[in-house]
């Protein structure tokens, strides 16, 4: 037997289906779009000396703590010194996940350019792994600087790779490579 509550549910369902079917359907297949594979140019090599602090265990894994005790930035082509890492500022706050074992990078560092003495802030966020005590990762990198000769780097997509042998030792070093994207 139909009561008022059942009739209202049926009417609402029929009305909803009618509205759904009356709407135009759009295609999920877009026009043929060519998306170029990005290419990158190696710009700088970065050498960092690091001091490991006690890690912090947490619900997602172990937080890695490194302070930067110094380092330098060199031109990838010529090897010439272009900047010095400011010790004691920034650091590594990466996380080794207890879910998938991946390393999630979270680094910040400050460098001072040797030519114009201006500063730059670099922020890295990425992903990699720690295998046999060596940390390897690739990170999206953002640079903020008031150096007029480096505004092209501050306004483009940057990628940094890192290799930290003996990542869990109390004192270690890291080799980083900075790349900028050539095409959109």
C-alpha positions in Angstrom: 0.0 0.0 0.0 1.3 3.4 -0.9 1.4 6.0 1.8 2.4 9.6 1.6 6.1 9.0 2.6 6.6 6.3 -0.1 4.9 8.4 -2.7 7.2 11.4 -1.9 10.3 9.2 -2.2 9.2 7.8 -5.5 8.4 11.3 -6.9 11.8 12.6 -5.7 13.6 9.7 -7.3 11.8 10.1 -10.6 12.4 13.9 -10.5 16.1 13.4 -9.8 16.5 10.9 -12.6 14.8 13.2 -15.0 17.1 16.1 -14.1 20.1 13.9 -14.5 19.1 12.7 -17.9 18.2 16.2 -19.1 21.8 17.5 -18.6 24.1 17.6 -21.6 26.9 15.0 -21.5 30.4 16.2 -21.9 33.2 14.0 -23.4 36.0 13.1 -21.0 38.3 12.7 -24.0 39.9 16.0 -24.8 41.4 17.1 -28.1 44.8 15.8 -29.1 47.2 17.9 -27.0 50.9 17.5 -27.2 52.6 18.0 -23.9 56.4 18.2 -24.2 58.5 16.3 -21.8 60.3 18.8 -19.6 64.1 19.1 -20.0 66.5 20.4 -17.3 69.9 22.0 -17.3 72.4 21.3 -14.5 73.3 24.7 -13.0 75.0 24.3 -9.6 76.6 21.7 -7.5 76.1 22.1 -3.7 78.3 20.5 -1.0 76.8 20.6 2.5 78.4 19.5 5.8 75.7 18.2 8.1 75.4 17.4 11.8 72.7 14.8 12.7 70.5 15.4 15.7 68.4 12.8 17.4 65.5 11.9 15.2 61.9 12.3 16.4 59.6 9.2 16.1 56.0 9.9 15.2 52.8 8.4 13.9 54.0 8.5 10.2 57.6 7.5 10.7 60.9 9.0 12.0 61.7 12.6 11.5 65.3 13.1 10.4 67.0 16.2 11.8 70.2 17.6 10.3 71.7 21.0 10.9 73.9 22.5 8.2 77.4 23.4 9.5 78.7 24.8 6.2 79.1 24.2 2.6 79.5 25.8 -0.8 77.8 26.1 -4.2 79.8 25.8 -7.4 79.0 26.4 -11.1 78.3 22.9 -12.6 80.2 23.7 -15.8 83.3 25.6 -14.6 83.5 24.4 -11.0 83.9 28.1 -9.8 82.7 29.0 -6.4 79.4 31.0 -6.7 78.0 30.9 -3.1 78.7 29.8 0.5 76.1 28.0 2.6 75.4 30.0 5.8 76.0 27.6 8.7 73.4 27.3 11.5 70.4 28.5 9.4 67.9 26.1 7.9 68.3 22.3 8.0 66.9 18.9 7.1 63.6 17.9 8.7 62.8 15.0 6.4 60.7 12.0 7.3 61.3 8.3 6.7 57.8 6.8 6.5 56.9 3.7 8.5 54.1 3.1 6.0 56.1 2.7 2.7 59.7 3.2 3.8 60.1 6.3 1.5 62.1 9.4 2.4 60.1 12.6 2.2 62.5 15.6 2.0 61.9 18.9 3.8 65.1 21.0 3.6 65.7 24.7 3.9 69.0 26.5 3.4 70.5 29.9 3.0 73.3 30.7 0.7 75.3 33.9 0.1 76.3 34.7 -3.5 80.0 35.5 -3.8 79.7 38.1 -6.6 77.0 40.4 -5.2 76.9 39.3 -1.5 73.1 38.9 -1.6 71.4 36.0 0.1 69.1 33.3 -1.3 66.6 31.0 0.5 66.2 27.6 -1.0 63.3 25.3 0.0 63.2 21.7 -1.0 60.3 19.2 -0.8 60.6 15.8 -2.5 60.8 12.1 -2.2 63.4 9.4 -2.3 64.8 6.6 -0.1 67.4 5.7 2.5 69.2 2.5 1.5 72.3 1.1 3.2 72.5 4.4 5.2 72.6 6.5 2.0 69.8 9.0 1.4 68.9 9.6 -2.3 66.1 11.9 -3.4 64.8 14.4 -5.9 63.1 17.5 -4.7 61.1 20.4 -6.1 63.1 23.4 -5.2 62.0 27.0 -4.8 64.5 29.9 -4.6 63.9 33.3 -3.2 66.7 35.9 -3.8 67.2 39.6 -4.4 70.2 38.9 -6.6 69.4 40.6 -9.9 71.5 38.1 -11.9 69.6 35.1 -10.6 66.0 36.2 -11.0 65.6 33.6 -13.8 66.2 30.9 -11.2 63.8 32.5 -8.7 61.0 32.5 -11.4 61.3 29.0 -12.8 60.8 25.4 -11.8 63.9 24.0 -10.1 64.8 20.5 -9.3 67.5 19.3 -6.9 68.9 15.9 -6.4 70.5 14.9 -3.2 73.0 12.2 -2.2 73.8 11.9 1.5 76.2 9.0 2.2 76.2 8.0 5.9 72.9 9.8 6.3 72.5 8.4 9.8 76.0 9.3 11.1 76.4 12.1 13.5 78.6 14.1 11.1 78.3 13.7 7.4 78.1 15.6 4.1 75.7 15.8 1.2 76.1 16.3 -2.5 73.3 18.1 -4.2 72.8 19.1 -7.9 70.5 22.0 -8.8 68.7 21.9 -12.2 66.4 24.5 -13.9 63.6 23.6 -16.3 64.3 24.7 -19.9 60.8 24.3 -21.4 57.3 24.6 -20.0 
